[in-house]
Amino acid sequence: MKGVVLPGDKEAYVQEWDRASLETDEVRVGIGAAALCRSDMSLYYGNPLVGSKPAGEVIPGHEPAGTIVEVGDNVDHLSEGDRVAINCFAGCEHCEYCQRGEPNLCPHVEILGFDRHGGDAEELVTPASTCHLMPDEMSMGVGAIATDALGNLYSTLNECNVNGTDTVGIIGLGPMGLAGVVNADAMGADVVVYELVDHRREKGLELGAEYAIDPSEEDAQARTDEITNGRGLDLVVDCSGAQPGIEMGFGLVKKNGTFAQIGETDNVTLNPSEDLIHKKVNYMGSWYFRTWEWPEIADFIVNKIGNDRAGQIISHEYPLEEESVQEAFRKFDNRETQKVIFTP
């Protein structure tokens, strides 16, 4: 079976891997599309962000979608031919977190592409519990970005009760930021985006943002005050994971507003008194959606965002060939792309 290997040092190869056996509670999925994520770059560099395995030991790819080609003996809710988007977290299914639909918080979780083989391959063996049935109207490419990106941002904005009275700020317009734009816009909010790169701001406007601000060229605070009549943003979603973006966001959010942290970072400084306490700001972390939210996420993508519009987050598509894979990782690492997918 052909699949990607990331040994570290910014190297990417395609090699033959042994075909995995199928356990009774698993399914075998023929991959239709698998998306690159910024966390994959930690494998590309050789320092995995999460998981227990060193770089190069498992096939990467935690955002795949495909068609089931074989089911285990104990699987009775899925069938060959079913089209599925795959949750990257395989929990124990019995702990309190799994029971409430949050396998990402399971103490025994295995993460696709980090702990076990992922979807940057011709096929994938995964627990049946990780498979979400896709609507017929959802393409494989959108299915691949419907979990980690679109689903994650839907869950976050929905938890914040975003509606047509809100003004939402999105900081950082990589794929996660753009997923925030299409979700917030489809929920009826006015969307303000903050991004340094010209083509990313343009894409944000194209996908539904009302305003696009380059913080390096104009006073983001003054412009936001103008847009909100001095009230501030109801919700700030940081997808940058960068100190300047996070610091700026706390200045932009209104009193009693909410700040949602999507972008990952392990080195940021906050001023609790100024940033949180004196403005009574709610600061929340977000990491994936709850499994029971999938039906409403899928329906929202197809009927509110639209499959074609959601698919515009994908800028590059590559076959599972070595030269193409190397180019894909290089361009994605250099932020020359939006979402990148492999189509074996």
N, C-alpha and C positions, 0 to 999 in steps of 0.2 A: 504494500500500500504506500502510495506516494504522500509525503507530508513535509512540512517545514521543520527545520531545526535551527535554533538560535543559540549558538555556543557562547555568545558574549563578544566583546570587543567590536561591536557594530558589524557583525558578520551574520549573514543569512544564507541558508542553503536549502535545497530540496533533496531529500533522500528517501530510500525505501525503508519503511518501518514494518515490523511484523504485524500481521492482521490480528487484532485483539479478539479473544474469545468472548462469548456472550453469556453473562450470568442470567439467572432466572428472572431477575427484576429489572433487566436492562433492555434497551433497544439498540439496533444498529441503524444509523442514519446516513444516507447518501447526501453529502454536503452540496447544497445549492449555492450558498454564499456564506462567506465568513469575513467579518469586519475587523480592521485594525483598531486598536484603542491605545491611548497614550500610555496606559500602564504596561502595554506590551513592550514599550521602549526600555523598561527596566530589565527585561529578558535580553533585549537587543544589546544593552550595555553590559550584561552579565551580572546584574545585581537585582534579583527578583523582588518586586515590591511586596508581594504576598506569597503565601504558599510555603511548602516545606522542601521543595526540590531545587537543586542548583540549575542554572541555565543550561539548556541543551539536553536535559534528561527526558522531557516530555514535549509532545507537539504543542506549540502555542495556539492561541485562538479561543477566546472566551465569548465571542459574539457570533455564533453560527446559526444557520437555519438550513433545513433540508427536508428530505422525504424518507420516511421510515421504510427500510427494506427487510428488516427481520425483527421479530419480537421474542422476548424471553418467555419461558413457560408460565411464569406467574403474572404476566402482563395481560390484563383483560380489558383495559380501557383505551388501548391504542391498537392500531392495525397497520399492516403493510399498506403503503400508499398514502398514509396520513402525512400532511405537510405540517412541520413543527418549527417553532422558534424555541431556542434552547436556553434555559436558565443556567448561568455559569456556576451556581452554587448547589452542590449535592450534599444535603444535610443528612443527619441520622434518621429523620422523619419522626422521631419520638420525643425529643426534648421540647421544653416550653416554647423555644423560638421557632422550631420547625412547625409545631402545632398551630402557631399563630401566623404562619406564612412567611417567616423570616429566616430561611435556611442560611442566609449570609451571616447570621449571628450565632449559628450552631457551634458549640465548642468542638465538634468533631467534623466540621465542614471540610469538604474537598472542593477545590476551585479548579474549574475547567481551564486547561492551558497552563496551570501552575503546579497543581498537585497530581493531575491526571491528564491524559492526552486530550488536547483541544481540537478545534475545528478547522485549523489551517491544513487540511488534508482532504483526501478523496472521500473518506468516511469517518464516522465517529461512533464509538460505543459509549452510551451514557445511561444513567438511571432513568427509568421511565418517568419518575417524579419530576425530572427537570424539563420535560417536554410540554410545550404549550401549543395547542392546536391553532393554526393560522387560518383566518378567513380566506375564502377563495380569492377575494379582491386584493389580498396582500401579496406583493411580489416577494421573491426570495431575498432580494437585496434589502428591502424594507424590513422583512422579517429578521434579518441579521442585526439591524440597528434598532429594532423595536424593543429590545430588552434593556441592555446596558445604557443606552442613550435615551431614546424616546420614552421608554417605560419608566426609567428612573426619574426623568424630569417631569413626566405626567404625575407620578406619585407625589413628588415634592410639591409641585404647584397645587395639586388637589388638596394635599394636607394643609396648605396655607390658605385654602378657600379662595383662590384667585377667581375673580369675576370681572364683569364689565365696568365696575366702578374703580378698578385698581390701575395704578401705573407701576409697572414692573421693570426693574433694571436688571440687565444681564451683563455681567462683566466677563469678558473673554469669549470670543466667538470662534472657538474650535467647534468640532462636532457636537460636544455637549452643550455649548452655548447656543448653537443653532437649534438643537432639539428643544431647548428652553424657549427660544423665540417662537417656533411653530406651535408649541403647546400653549404658551401664554396668549398668543394671538387668537388661537382657536377657542380659548376660554373667554375671549372678549376684552382682555386687558389692553391698555396702551403699553407699548413696549419701547424701552429706551436701551440701546446697546452701547457698550463702551469697549473699544478695541483699537489697538495701535495700527493694525495692518489694513491697508486700504481695501483690498479685495474681500476681506472678511466683513468689513463694515458694509460694503455694497451687497454682499450676500445676505446679511442680516436684514437690510432694507427690502431686498427682493422677497424674502420669506415672511415678511409681515411686520417688522419693526417700524414704528412711526418716526423714530429719531435715532441717529447714529452719531456718536461723539468720539473723537480722537483726543484722549486726555493729554497727549503730548503737544497738541496744537491749539486747544482751547481750554478754558477754565471749566472743568466738568461740574464743579459745584455751582458756579454761577449759571451755567446753561441749564442744569437740572432744576435750580430754583425758578428759573424763567418758565420751564415746562410745567412745573407743579405749583406755580404761584407761591413758592416759598415753603410749601408744606413738606416736601421731601417724598421719596419713593415709598410706596406701601410695602413693597417687597424687593429686596436685593438678592440676586442669585449669583454667587461668585463661582465661575467656572475656570478662573485663571490659576488659583492656587498660589498666587504671588503676593508678596507683602504690599507692593504699591496698590494693587487692585483691591485687596481686602481692606487696607487702610482707607482708600478712597470710598469704598462701599459703605463703611460705617459712618462716614460723613454725609452720605447721600440718603440713607434710610431715614424715614420720618420717626418722630416720637411714637412709641407703641407699635413701631413697625417690626418687620421680620427680616432677618438675614439668614439665608440658606447657604450652607457651605457644601459645594459639590467638588470643586477643585481640590485635589489632595496636596498637602504640604506637611512637612514635619518641622518647619522652622519659620514661625511667624510670631510677631509681637503684637499684643492687644493692650489697650488701656481700659480695663474693666469699668472704671468709674465713668470715663468719658464715652466709651463706645457702647456700653451695655446699661449700666445702672442709671445714670442720670437721664437717659432717653427711654428707659424701660424697653429696650430692644430685645426681642426674642431671637436667640442665636441657635440655629438647629443644624445638625449634620444630616446628610442624606447619603444613603448607600443602597441603591437598588430599590425595587418595588416589592410589595408583598404578593405572594403567589396568587392569592385570591383576587387580586386586582387585574389579572391578565385579561379576562373577558371584556372589562370596561376599557382597558388600555387598547386592546385590539379594535374594539368598536370605535373608539375615539379617533384612532389613527386613520381608519378607513373612511369614517363618515363625517368627521369634523376637520381633521387636518387634510386628509386626502392622500392616497397612496403615492400619486405622482409628485405631489408637493413634498411629502416626507422624503421621497427618493432623491430630491434635489440636495439633500445633505451629503449624498454620496458624490464625490467629484472624480474618483478614479476607480477603474475596475481592471483587475489583472488576472491572467490565467496562472495556474499553479506550476509555473516553470521558473527555473532558477534565476535567470537574468531578470525576469519580470518581478519576481519576489524581492530580489536585491534592490531593484529600482523603487519598488513600492515602499520598502522600509526606509530607504534613503530619503525619498521625497517626504514621507510622512514625518520622519525625524526632523527634517529641515523646515517643517510647517509650510510646505509648498502645496499641500492638499487640504481637503476637508476629509470626510470619511472615505476610507479606502476599503474595497472588498476584493477578496479572491473568489473566483468562480471556477472550481475544478472542472 
